[in-house]
Amino acid sequence: MTTTHRLHPLALTLTAASLIAALATPVHADDGPSVPPGTEPSASAPVNVDANDPDLKLPEGATLAEPKVLDIKQVVEDQSGDERREDTNADVKFALQAEVLFGKDSAKLGGEARSRISAIAEEIKTQKATRIRVFGFTDNLGSSAHGDVLSRQRANAVEGVLEQELNDPNITFEVRGYGEQYPIASNASEASRKKNRRVEVSFPRGED
């Protein structure tokens, strides 16, 4: 005997609606790293280890590798959030919000900009760094192409002051404009977009 099951009309409606919603949901691909190349942390998060795992026992005659210091990051941000400093074992990075350096939608440095950049130049001298990265970023408002150009112009402006302050032919600069790529906040509000509009200056730490 064949049994026929009939679906309630409401169930059919819900099923169709669920299918349409699933098809309409956008799929986001991971296009690359979440930070600009060369600024990724070198230490990875710890993993769970089973101390009783027989594979962890050293073979006869084997020795442990030399101890290694993991990369530790220290972050200091001023109360206004206008400036942020990150220190690791290997690098120092300053992030200055664009509003501190430039007018709206402008790459012309404002009155307070030079003193802020000069302070970074002094730290570069202290660390005796000879390779300096200057990266510009914007929020996601406006066209992506405009953000790419503006962020590069702003990075160039900061690099120009650093070059004057340091006045050292042995120093090399890497200057890039990333536009809206690599945000450090969500871009969902003006407060978060403000964090994304920034110029970062990073360089290796000197040896103690």
PyMOL commands that set and color helices and strands:
alter all, ss='L'
color gray80, all
select helices_A, chain A and resi 9-24+54-56+98-101+113-127+144-166+190-196
alter helices_A, ss='H'
color red, helices_A
select strands_A, chain A and resi 74-77+83-87+91-97+131-137+172-177+198-204
alter strands_A, ss='S'
color yellow, strands_A
deselect
rebuild
show_as cartoon
